Amino acid sequence: MPSLQNHLDNLLSKPTRTLAKRINIPVTSSSPPGLAVAVQQDPWSKAGKYALGWVYFSIILLIFTCAIHCYHWWTDKITRAEFKEEVFKSSKTSSPDTDYEMTNLPTNNSSRKFFPRIEQLPPQQSEAESSFSSFSPLDKLIALVRWVVYRPLPILQYKKREFSFPSIGTVLIVSIATIFVTLYCLIPQPLYYATIAFGSPPMAIRAGMLAVAMMPWIVALSMKANFITMLTGIGHERLNVLHRWGAYICLFLSLIHTIPFYVTPIWDKGGLLVFKSYFKGQTYIYGTGVAALVPLLVLCVHSLPVFRRKMYELFVALHVPISIVYLAMLFWHCHNYLTSWNYLAATAGIWFISYCTRLFYLNWTNPRRMSWLIGEEAAVTILPENAVKVTIPTQVRWSPGQYVYLRMPGISIFENHPFTIASLCSQDFPSDYGEQYRDMTLVFRPFGGFTRKVLDAAIDKGPYKTYRAFIDGPYGGMQRDLASFDTVVLFAGGSGITAIVSQLLDLIKKMRDGKAVTRKVEVVWALKRPETMEWFKEELRICREFAPLETVHCQFYITAAKRLPMGYTGPQQWPPSPARPVSDLVHGKIKSAFQGIASKRNSALIREEAAGDAEKEKELRRENEDGITALPLPQPTYNYPPPPKKAHLRSKTPFKLTIPPTASTLSANNGENPNGNFDFGFPSTPTLLQKNLMRFAFLPTASKREGWSTQYGRPDIPYMLRGFERGFGRRTCVFVCGPPGMRRDVQREVARMQMGVVSGGGGGREEVYLHTENYAI
């Protein structure tokens, strides 16, 4: 049998075009036994099957998600159809035979009558038994899965840094995918050949094909308009976390693909010489692999949260160009081996189709609109707490809870940022621009970058300046319809109210039109200062005045209310507000004006007039006190209420602040205080809390009858949800948009409620659905 060196010499004498470089070593009659055995164990021609493994895994996951989405869509449709049928039956009367039959007035929708025509009432089925809108075993299975995936993972803290994790559902999917690709690379044998002259290491080929097969899915998950969103109803902002983790798995597979090529030549130095002989004229035989690995490494590193948050603008500007370079390097590196170019061509096709589809989402690409090529006209308004409101009259249509990407070239040419639409797209809210227009309202707090530039431009140019606005969207939104749930609970923290206002208005409109199953809506908004309520004062007024009677209950929690201790005589304490420079400046000027009015003679002037004479200075100060005090009165006693209880304020007593009457008020009213505890004649410069009380005296007090209350402190969310749970219907939706702490509290409680669905002990409860908006407030 010829030696291995003779076989290698024969290979070198043949034309290199008959071989697939680095990959395929043909077996001939003179081949050594080791090569023949290696080819039989894992033949090169069938190595493309490893890429199909990831395709099958992804398709199974996609089908499962689509099935759940279709089931929820079907149950929502059936639930609303059953409700419409009940409303139709309850409103239908066969006059005059049944005119004297009175409906049960408290419900007004029951078929049970007082004074019935027949002696016995017809048997009534329970609401749970009469419903055909769900399948109980499947509901319990879904609730059991939610009991696991709704639970939040703990946040790790290291010094002042916090490290948060995705949801348990995302962690499970990523973990299963990582385990699958790892085992698919390592379990099949062999992992290496005896020499690289037999071909590339099989483990490297498997990892490379899996990495290439992931490319179409990674790109599809990153696109704003993609087929996965159309099939599953999951917005691309939620799929983006899978896009990032898919890229990390692709990097992991790329490293598994790369390392064996550096390890194998160490085992057989002669094989490396043979390997290099097929790459004459190249400086480095692994050059194409390194050219593809470096862009992928850069993409994964600069997308880490610690870098993305600090350099977001740079991340947005570089991510797509580097991705294009990476795809081009992959075409060069793969060299059309096996089926690699099929997946890369699919990647390029998905990318191209998605960008073409986005043309329909842009407000300036439709020639039938007035905004074609020029965009819309936008007005910028500064709201209390330095919030910014951008109003855009547009012909674009949107659904509640959706968001758009806003670009304003007059402020920043290249920056494009997402904002939730806070207004409702309805004929009930027409625009002054015409019947075809709707006012798209975006409300946000400026932090840095583009949002800070918008605020600065509004301050510099005033409220009458208009800007060109280019809109990309709308995208996202809620998968489910709130009108399909019997009970809806909405939690908002700070500016998270922007994601809830449009949902609330739309739900109330459907309830008034008889298109909503919803019977009860609970709204909880935690905000730092009462000024924030002015952002949506008109929307809140509409909710209070036009919602069906006793259906919408709103609770507002002022979390930054601060009282001064009894006997405090120091300077006025202002709560820290780093994001309110303009408001703080205005408050400072007002404070200075109050102090200037209250004091007739400044201390510096008194000292100057006394010219160092201590006796004269005392006399001048006594005259100054006489000048500002009309009559000598005893020192009033301040009756400060005790500090508020923690968060939930379980006491039903409304908040009251007792303020002592001033001397001027008592003298003008002969010692009587006609306004009782609501006299705002403060004996000294009013505190910030007192100013807020004066300005927001219209805020509703705690009223059990009306269901609207304003309380001071942080809401105890677990306690509140347990109280709401007693009134839950068959199907309940909990919507939360707020800071991470609020979301975690809601997630824990809703996860606990799933066991009531599983055990069937919730009084016929079928579903408790949770929707979270995962952006920081």
C-alpha positions in Angstrom: 0.0 0.0 0.0 1.4 3.4 -0.9 2.4 5.6 1.9 0.5 8.7 3.0 3.3 10.9 1.5 2.9 9.2 -1.9 -0.8 9.8 -1.7 -0.3 13.5 -1.0 2.2 13.8 -3.9 -0.5 12.3 -6.2 -3.0 14.8 -5.0 -0.6 17.7 -5.6 0.0 16.5 -9.2 -3.7 16.7 -10.1 -5.5 19.9 -11.1 -6.6 21.8 -8.1 -10.0 22.6 -9.7 -11.0 18.9 -9.2 -10.9 19.5 -5.4 -12.9 21.7 -3.1 -10.2 23.6 -1.3 -9.8 22.8 2.4 -12.9 20.6 2.3 -13.3 17.7 0.0 -10.4 15.1 -0.4 -11.5 12.5 -3.0 -11.0 8.8 -2.3 -9.2 6.8 -5.0 -7.8 3.3 -5.3 -4.5 4.5 -3.9 -6.0 6.3 -1.0 -4.9 5.3 2.5 -7.3 3.3 4.6 -7.7 6.2 7.1 -9.1 8.5 4.4 -11.7 5.9 3.2 -12.9 5.3 6.8 -13.1 9.0 7.5 -15.1 9.7 4.4 -17.6 6.9 5.2 -18.1 8.1 8.8 -19.1 11.7 7.9 -19.0 12.2 4.1 -18.5 15.7 2.8 -21.4 15.5 0.3 -23.9 15.1 3.1 -22.6 17.8 5.4 -25.3 20.2 4.3 -27.8 18.3 6.5 -26.5 20.0 9.6 -27.8 23.4 8.3 -31.2 21.8 7.9 -31.1 20.9 11.6 -31.4 24.6 12.6 -34.1 25.2 9.9 -36.3 22.5 11.3 -35.7 23.8 14.9 -36.8 27.3 13.9 -39.8 26.2 11.9 -41.1 24.1 14.8 -40.8 27.1 17.1 -42.4 29.4 14.6 -45.4 27.0 14.1 -45.9 26.6 17.8 -45.9 30.4 18.3 -48.3 30.9 15.4 -50.7 28.3 16.8 -50.9 30.1 20.2 -51.4 33.4 18.4 -54.2 32.0 16.3 -55.9 30.4 19.3 -55.9 33.7 21.2 -57.2 35.5 18.1 -60.0 33.0 17.8 -61.0 33.1 21.4 -61.1 37.0 21.3 -63.3 36.9 18.3 -65.7 34.4 19.7 -65.9 36.2 23.0 -66.9 39.5 21.3 -69.4 37.6 19.1 -71.0 36.0 22.2 -71.2 39.4 23.9 -72.9 41.0 20.8 -75.4 38.2 20.7 -76.2 38.6 24.4 -76.7 42.4 23.9 -78.9 41.7 20.9 -81.1 39.2 22.9 -81.4 41.5 25.9 -82.5 44.4 23.8 -85.1 42.4 21.8 -88.6 42.6 23.1 -91.8 40.9 21.6 -94.3 43.6 22.4 -97.0 43.6 23.8 -97.0 40.1 25.3 -93.9 40.7 27.4 -94.1 44.4 28.1 -95.0 43.9 31.7 -91.9 41.7 32.3 -89.4 43.8 34.0 -85.7 43.3 33.6 -83.4 42.8 36.5 -82.4 46.5 36.9 -79.0 46.1 38.5 -77.6 44.0 35.6 -79.9 45.1 32.8 -78.5 42.3 30.7 -79.9 39.3 32.5 -82.6 37.1 31.0 -84.1 36.5 34.4 -87.3 38.6 34.8 -89.4 39.8 37.6 -93.1 38.9 37.2 -92.4 36.2 34.6 -95.2 34.8 32.4 -94.4 31.3 33.4 -94.4 30.0 37.0 -90.8 28.7 37.0 -87.8 30.5 35.8 -85.9 28.9 33.0 -82.7 27.1 34.2 -79.7 29.3 33.7 -76.2 28.1 32.7 -73.2 29.6 34.4 -71.1 31.9 32.4 -68.3 29.5 32.3 -70.5 26.6 31.1 -72.2 28.6 28.4 -69.0 29.9 26.9 -67.6 28.3 23.7 -64.8 30.8 23.4 -62.1 28.6 25.0 -60.9 25.1 25.5 -60.3 24.5 29.2 -57.4 21.9 29.1 -55.5 24.2 26.7 -56.2 27.3 28.9 -54.8 25.4 31.9 -51.8 24.3 30.0 -51.1 27.9 28.8 -51.6 29.2 32.4 -49.1 26.6 33.7 -46.5 27.8 31.1 -47.3 31.5 32.1 -46.8 30.6 35.8 -43.2 29.8 34.8 -42.4 32.4 32.2 -44.2 35.4 33.8 -41.9 35.3 36.8 -39.1 37.9 36.7 -35.5 37.0 37.1 -33.6 38.6 39.9 -31.4 41.6 39.2 -27.7 41.2 40.1 -26.0 44.2 41.7 -22.3 44.8 41.8 -21.4 48.0 43.6 -23.5 50.6 41.9 -24.1 48.6 38.7 -27.2 46.5 38.0 -27.3 43.6 35.7 -30.8 42.5 34.5 -31.8 39.5 32.4 -34.4 39.0 29.8 -37.7 37.3 30.6 -37.7 33.6 31.6 -39.4 32.8 28.2 -36.5 34.4 26.3 -34.0 32.6 28.5 -35.6 29.3 27.9 -35.7 29.7 24.1 -32.1 30.9 24.0 -31.0 28.1 26.3 -32.7 25.4 24.3 -31.2 26.8 21.1 -27.7 26.9 22.6 -28.0 23.3 23.9 -29.3 22.1 20.6 -26.5 23.6 18.4 -23.8 22.5 20.9 -25.0 18.9 21.0 -25.5 18.9 17.2 -21.9 19.9 16.8 -20.3 17.6 19.4 -22.4 14.4 19.5 -21.9 13.2 15.8 -18.5 11.6 15.2 -15.8 12.1 14.3 -14.9 15.5 15.6 -11.5 15.6 13.9 -9.7 13.6 11.2 -6.3 12.0 11.9 -4.8 14.6 9.6 -6.0 17.7 7.9 -4.9 16.1 4.6 -8.1 14.1 4.9 -10.2 17.3 4.8 -11.5 19.9 7.1 -12.4 18.9 10.7 -16.0 17.6 10.7 -16.9 19.5 13.9 -15.9 22.7 12.1 -18.0 22.0 9.1 -21.1 21.3 11.3 -20.6 24.5 13.2 -20.0 26.5 10.1 -23.2 25.2 8.4 -25.3 25.9 11.5 -23.9 29.4 11.7 -24.7 30.1 8.0 -28.2 28.6 8.4 -28.9 31.1 11.2 -28.3 34.1 9.1 -31.8 34.4 7.5 -33.5 34.2 10.9 -31.1 36.6 12.5 -31.8 39.2 9.8 -35.5 38.6 9.8 -35.7 39.1 13.6 -34.0 42.5 13.2 -36.2 43.9 10.5 -39.0 46.4 11.4 -41.2 44.8 8.7 -40.7 41.1 8.7 -42.7 37.9 8.0 -42.3 36.6 11.6 -44.2 39.6 13.0 -46.9 39.1 10.4 -47.3 35.4 11.4 -47.0 35.7 15.1 -48.3 39.2 15.9 -45.2 39.9 17.9 -43.7 43.3 17.2 -40.1 43.6 16.1 -39.2 45.5 19.2 -39.9 42.3 21.2 -38.2 40.0 18.6 -35.1 42.2 18.8 -33.9 40.4 21.9 -34.0 37.1 20.0 -32.1 38.8 17.2 -29.3 39.8 19.6 -29.0 36.4 21.3 -29.2 34.7 17.9 -26.1 36.7 16.9 -24.3 35.7 20.1 -25.1 32.0 19.3 -23.8 32.6 15.7 -20.6 34.0 17.2 -20.3 30.9 19.4 -20.7 28.6 16.4 -18.2 30.7 14.4 -15.6 30.2 17.1 -16.3 26.4 17.1 -15.9 26.6 13.3 -12.6 28.5 13.5 -10.7 26.9 16.4 -10.3 23.3 14.9 -8.5 24.7 11.9 -5.8 26.1 14.2 -5.7 23.0 16.3 -5.5 20.3 13.6 -2.2 21.5 11.9 -0.5 21.1 15.3 -1.3 17.4 15.3 0.1 16.9 11.8 2.6 19.5 10.6 2.9 17.9 7.2 -0.8 18.3 6.5 -0.5 22.1 6.8 2.0 22.1 3.9 -0.5 20.2 1.8 -3.2 22.6 2.9 -1.2 25.7 1.9 -0.4 24.2 -1.5 -4.0 24.8 -2.6 -3.8 28.5 -1.8 -0.9 29.7 -3.8 -0.6 33.4 -4.0 -2.5 34.1 -0.8 -0.7 35.7 2.1 -2.7 33.9 4.8 -4.8 30.7 4.1 -7.4 31.6 6.7 -7.8 35.2 5.5 -11.4 34.9 4.3 -12.4 33.3 7.6 -10.8 36.1 9.6 -12.4 38.7 7.4 -15.8 37.3 8.2 -15.2 36.7 11.9 -13.9 40.2 12.7 -17.2 42.1 11.6 -19.3 39.6 13.5 -17.2 40.1 16.6 -17.5 43.9 16.3 -21.3 43.6 15.9 -21.7 41.4 19.0 -19.4 43.5 21.2 -20.8 46.9 20.4 -24.4 45.6 20.8 -23.8 44.7 24.5 -26.0 46.8 26.7 -23.1 48.5 28.5 -21.8 49.9 25.2 -25.1 50.3 23.4 -26.5 52.6 26.1 -23.5 54.8 26.3 -23.0 55.1 22.5 -26.4 54.6 21.1 -26.1 57.1 18.3 -22.8 55.5 17.2 -24.4 52.0 17.5 -27.3 53.0 15.2 -25.0 54.6 12.7 -22.6 51.7 12.4 -24.7 48.6 12.9 -26.2 48.3 9.5 -23.1 49.1 7.5 -21.0 46.6 9.4 -23.7 44.0 8.9 -23.6 44.5 5.2 -19.8 44.1 5.3 -20.2 40.9 7.3 -22.7 39.4 4.8 -20.3 40.2 1.9 -17.4 38.6 3.7 -19.5 35.5 4.3 -20.2 35.2 0.5 -16.4 35.4 0.0 -15.6 33.0 2.7 -18.1 30.3 1.9 -17.2 30.1 -1.8 -20.5 28.4 -2.6 -19.5 25.2 -0.6 -22.4 22.8 -0.2 -25.6 24.8 0.3 -24.0 27.8 2.0 -24.9 30.3 -0.7 -28.5 29.3 -0.6 -28.8 30.5 3.0 -26.8 33.7 2.3 -29.0 34.4 -0.8 -32.1 33.9 1.4 -30.6 36.4 3.9 -30.0 39.0 1.2 -33.6 38.4 -0.2 -35.2 38.8 3.2 -33.2 42.0 3.8 -34.2 43.4 0.4 -37.9 42.5 0.7 -38.0 44.0 4.2 -36.6 47.3 3.1 -39.0 47.4 0.2 -41.9 46.7 2.5 -40.8 49.6 4.8 -41.5 52.0 1.9 -45.2 51.5 2.7 -44.6 52.5 6.3 -42.9 55.9 5.5 -45.1 58.9 5.4 -43.1 60.6 2.6 -43.1 57.7 0.0 -46.8 57.6 -0.9 -47.5 59.9 -3.9 -51.2 60.0 -3.0 -50.4 61.9 0.2 -49.6 65.5 0.7 -46.5 64.5 2.6 -44.9 62.9 -0.4 -41.2 63.6 -0.4 -41.6 66.6 2.0 -42.8 65.0 5.2 -45.3 66.4 7.6 -45.5 69.6 9.5 -44.9 69.2 13.3 -45.3 71.5 16.3 -43.3 71.2 19.5 -44.7 72.2 22.9 -43.0 72.2 26.3 -45.1 70.6 29.0 -44.7 70.7 32.8 -41.8 68.8 34.2 -39.9 69.7 31.0 -41.7 67.0 29.0 -41.9 67.6 25.2 -45.1 67.1 23.1 -44.7 66.8 19.4 -48.0 67.1 17.4 -48.0 65.9 13.8 -51.2 66.2 11.7 -50.9 63.3 9.3 -52.8 61.0 7.0 -51.1 58.0 8.5 -53.4 55.6 10.4 -52.3 53.7 13.6 -53.7 51.5 16.3 -53.6 52.1 20.1 -50.2 51.3 21.6 -48.2 51.5 18.4 -45.1 53.6 18.0 -43.2 55.4 15.2 -39.7 56.4 14.4 -39.4 60.2 14.2 -36.8 62.1 12.2 -36.8 65.9 12.3 -34.1 67.2 9.9 -34.5 70.8 11.2 -33.2 69.5 14.6 -31.0 66.5 13.7 -30.6 65.2 10.1 -29.4 61.7 10.9 -31.1 60.8 14.2 -34.2 58.6 14.0 -35.8 57.7 17.4 -38.9 55.6 18.4 -41.7 57.1 20.3 -45.0 55.7 21.5 -48.1 57.4 20.0 -50.1 58.9 22.8 -53.2 59.9 20.8 -56.1 57.9 19.5 -56.7 57.6 15.7 -60.4 58.1 15.5 -63.1 60.2 13.9 -64.0 61.4 17.3 -60.6 63.2 17.4 -60.4 65.1 14.1 -57.5 67.3 13.1 -57.8 71.0 12.2 -56.0 70.2 8.9 -59.0 68.3 7.5 -61.2 65.2 7.6 -58.4 63.0 6.2 -56.0 64.0 8.9 -55.4 62.9 12.5 -53.2 64.5 15.1 -50.5 62.1 16.0 -49.2 63.1 19.5 -45.8 62.0 20.8 -45.0 62.9 24.5 -41.6 62.1 26.0 -39.1 63.2 28.5 -35.8 64.5 27.2 -32.7 62.7 28.6 -29.9 63.2 26.0 -29.1 63.0 22.3 -32.1 63.7 20.0 -34.7 64.2 22.8 -32.5 66.9 24.4 -32.0 68.6 21.1 -35.8 68.8 20.6 -36.2 70.4 24.0 -33.4 72.9 23.3 -34.9 73.8 19.9 -38.3 74.4 21.5 -36.8 76.7 24.1 -34.7 78.6 21.6 -37.2 79.0 18.8 -40.5 79.3 20.8 -43.9 77.6 20.4 -44.7 79.1 17.0 -41.9 77.4 15.1 -42.9 74.4 13.0 -40.6 71.6 11.8 -40.5 69.0 9.1 -41.3 65.5 10.4 -40.5 62.2 8.6 -42.4 59.3 10.1 -41.4 55.6 9.9 -44.2 53.4 11.1 -46.4 52.6 12.9 -45.0 49.4 14.3 -45.7 47.2 17.3 -48.8 47.4 19.4 -50.5 44.9 21.6 -51.2 41.3 20.3 -54.5 41.1 22.0 -57.6 43.4 22.0 -58.4 44.8 25.5 -62.1 44.9 24.5 -62.1 41.0 24.7 -61.4 41.0 28.4 -63.9 41.3 31.2 -61.5 43.1 33.5 -58.6 45.3 32.5 -56.0 46.6 34.9 -53.6 49.3 33.7 -50.4 50.2 35.6 -48.3 53.2 34.5 -45.1 54.7 36.0 -44.1 58.2 35.1 -44.0 58.7 31.3 -45.2 55.1 30.9 -48.7 56.6 30.8 -48.0 57.5 27.1 -48.4 53.8 26.2 -51.7 53.5 28.1 -53.6 56.7 27.3 -54.5 55.7 23.7 -55.4 52.1 24.9 -57.7 53.6 27.6 -59.5 56.0 25.2 -60.0 53.3 22.6 -61.4 50.9 25.3 -63.8 53.5 26.6 -65.0 54.3 23.1 -65.7 50.6 22.5 -67.5 50.2 25.8 -69.8 53.1 24.9 -70.5 51.7 21.5 -71.3 48.2 22.9 -68.3 46.6 21.2 -66.4 45.7 24.4 -66.9 42.8 26.8 -65.1 44.8 29.4 -67.1 45.6 32.6 -64.4 47.1 34.8 -61.2 49.1 34.2 -58.7 49.9 36.9 -56.0 52.5 36.2 -53.0 53.1 38.5 -50.6 55.9 37.6 -47.6 56.6 39.9 -46.0 59.9 39.1 -43.5 62.1 41.0 -45.3 65.4 40.9 -48.9 66.6 40.2 -47.6 68.7 37.3 -47.2 65.5 35.3 -51.0 65.1 35.2 -51.3 68.1 32.9 -49.7 66.1 30.1 -53.0 64.3 29.6 -55.5 66.5 31.5 -57.9 66.5 28.6 -57.7 62.8 28.0 -58.3 62.1 31.7 -61.3 64.5 31.6 -62.8 62.5 28.7 -62.3 59.2 30.5 -64.0 60.5 33.6 -66.9 62.2 31.9 -67.7 59.8 29.1 -66.9 56.3 30.4 -69.9 54.2 31.4 -71.0 54.7 34.9 -68.8 53.0 37.6 -66.7 51.2 35.1 -63.4 53.1 35.1 -61.6 53.6 38.4 -58.4 55.7 38.4 -55.9 56.0 41.2 -53.0 58.6 41.1 -50.1 58.3 43.4 -47.8 61.3 43.9 -44.5 59.7 44.9 -42.4 62.8 45.4 -44.6 64.6 47.9 -42.4 65.8 50.8 -43.3 67.4 54.1 -41.0 69.5 56.3 -40.6 68.3 60.0 -42.4 70.2 62.7 -40.6 73.3 63.9 -38.4 73.5 60.8 -37.1 77.0 60.3 -34.4 76.4 57.7 -34.5 77.3 54.0 -37.1 75.8 51.7 -36.2 72.3 50.7 -36.8 71.4 47.0 -36.9 67.8 46.0 -34.0 66.9 43.7 -35.0 67.2 40.0 -32.1 66.8 37.7 -34.4 66.6 34.6 -36.2 69.9 35.4 -33.8 72.7 34.8 -36.4 75.0 33.3 -39.0 74.3 36.0 -36.5 74.7 38.7 -35.4 78.1 37.3 -39.0 79.3 37.2 -39.7 78.0 40.8 -36.5 79.8 41.9 -37.6 83.1 40.4 -41.0 82.8 42.0 -39.5 81.9 45.3 -37.2 84.9 45.2 -40.2 87.2 44.3 -42.1 85.8 47.3 -39.2 86.4 49.6 -38.8 90.0 48.3 -42.4 90.9 48.9 -42.4 89.4 52.4 -39.4 91.4 53.6 -39.5 95.2 53.5 -35.9 95.7 54.4 -33.0 93.5 53.5 -30.6 92.5 56.3 -27.7 93.9 54.4 -29.4 97.3 54.1 -30.1 97.3 57.8 -26.5 96.7 58.7 -25.4 99.4 56.2 -27.8 102.0 57.7 -26.7 101.1 61.3 -23.1 101.8 60.3 -21.8 99.4 62.9 -23.9 100.8 65.8 -25.3 97.6 67.5 -28.1 99.5 69.4 -29.3 101.2 66.3 -29.3 98.0 64.3 -31.5 96.3 67.0 -33.9 99.3 66.8 -34.1 99.1 63.0 -34.8 95.4 63.1 -37.6 96.0 65.7 -39.1 98.7 63.4 -38.9 96.3 60.5 -40.8 93.6 62.4 -43.4 96.1 63.4 -43.8 97.1 59.8 -44.6 93.7 58.6 -46.8 92.6 61.5 -50.1 94.5 61.7 -51.2 93.3 65.1 -49.4 91.3 67.8 -50.8 87.8 67.7 -49.7 84.7 69.6 -47.5 82.3 67.7 -49.8 79.9 65.8 -49.4 76.1 66.3 -48.9 74.1 63.2 -50.9 70.8 63.1 -49.0 68.7 60.6 -50.6 65.4 59.7 -48.6 62.3 60.4 -46.4 61.0 57.5 -48.2 58.9 54.9 -48.3 55.1 55.3 -46.1 53.1 53.1 -47.2 52.9 49.5 -50.6 51.3 49.4 -52.2 53.6 52.0 -54.6 51.0 53.1 -56.6 53.5 55.1 -59.6 54.7 53.2 -59.4 58.2 54.8 -58.6 60.8 52.1 -55.5 62.9 52.4 -56.0 66.2 54.2 -53.6 68.9 55.0 -54.5 71.3 57.9 -53.0 74.8 57.4 -53.4 77.4 60.1 -55.1 80.7 59.2 -53.0 83.8 58.7 -53.4 87.0 60.7 -54.7 88.9 57.7 -57.3 86.3 57.0 -58.5 86.3 60.6 -58.6 90.0 60.9 -60.6 90.3 57.6 -63.1 87.8 58.7 -63.4 88.9 62.4 -61.4 85.9 63.6 -63.5 83.4 61.6 -62.1 81.1 58.9 -64.9 80.7 56.3 -62.9 78.1 54.2 -62.0 75.8 57.1 -59.0 73.6 56.2 -58.8 74.9 52.7 -57.6 78.4 53.4 -54.5 79.0 51.3 -53.3 82.2 53.1 -50.0 80.8 54.3 -48.2 82.4 57.2 -44.9 82.2 55.4 -43.5 81.5 52.0 -45.5 78.5 50.8 -43.6 75.2 50.5 -43.5 73.3 47.2 -46.1 70.9 48.5 -48.4 73.7 49.4 -47.9 75.4 46.0 -48.9 72.1 44.3 -52.0 71.9 46.5 -52.9 75.4 45.4 -52.4 74.7 41.8 -54.0 71.3 41.7 -56.8 71.9 44.1 -59.1 70.4 41.5 -57.5 66.9 42.0 -60.2 64.4 43.0 -60.1 63.2 46.5 -60.5 59.6 47.5 -64.1 58.8 46.6 -65.4 55.2 46.7 -68.4 56.2 44.7 -66.7 57.8 41.7 -63.6 55.6 41.8 -61.1 58.5 41.2 -58.6 59.2 43.9 -55.3 61.0 44.4 -53.0 59.7 47.1 -49.5 60.4 48.3 -46.9 57.7 48.5 -45.8 54.7 46.4 -48.5 52.2 45.4 -48.2 48.8 47.0 -48.8 46.9 43.8 -49.0 43.3 45.2 -51.6 44.5 47.8 -53.6 46.3 45.1 -53.6 43.4 42.7 -54.9 41.1 45.4 -57.7 43.5 46.0 -58.5 43.8 42.3 -58.4 40.0 42.0 -61.6 39.6 44.0 -63.5 41.4 41.2 -61.8 39.7 38.2 -64.1 38.2 35.5 -63.6 35.2 33.4 -60.8 36.8 31.4 -58.5 39.5 32.7 -55.7 41.6 31.2 -53.0 43.3 33.2 -51.1 46.0 31.3 -48.0 47.6 32.8 -45.7 50.2 31.5 -43.3 51.6 34.0 -39.9 51.3 35.7 -38.3 47.8 36.2 -39.4 47.7 39.8 -43.1 48.2 38.9 -42.9 45.6 36.2 -41.3 43.0 38.4 -44.0 43.4 41.1 -46.8 43.0 38.5 -45.1 40.0 36.9 -44.8 38.2 40.2 -48.4 38.7 41.2 -49.8 37.8 37.7 -47.6 34.7 37.7 -49.2 33.7 41.1 -52.7 34.2 39.7 -52.1 31.6 37.0 -52.5 28.9 39.6 -56.1 30.0 40.1 -56.6 29.2 36.4 -54.8 25.9 36.6 -56.6 24.7 39.7 -60.0 26.0 38.6 -60.5 27.7 41.9 -60.9 31.2 40.5 -64.7 31.1 40.0 -64.7 30.1 36.4 -61.6 32.1 35.6 -60.2 31.2 32.1 -57.3 33.6 31.6 -55.1 36.2 33.3 -53.0 37.8 30.5 -50.1 40.0 31.1 -48.7 42.6 28.7 -45.6 44.6 29.6 -43.8 47.5 27.8 -40.1 46.9 28.4 -38.6 50.4 28.1 -37.1 52.3 30.9 -38.9 55.3 32.3 
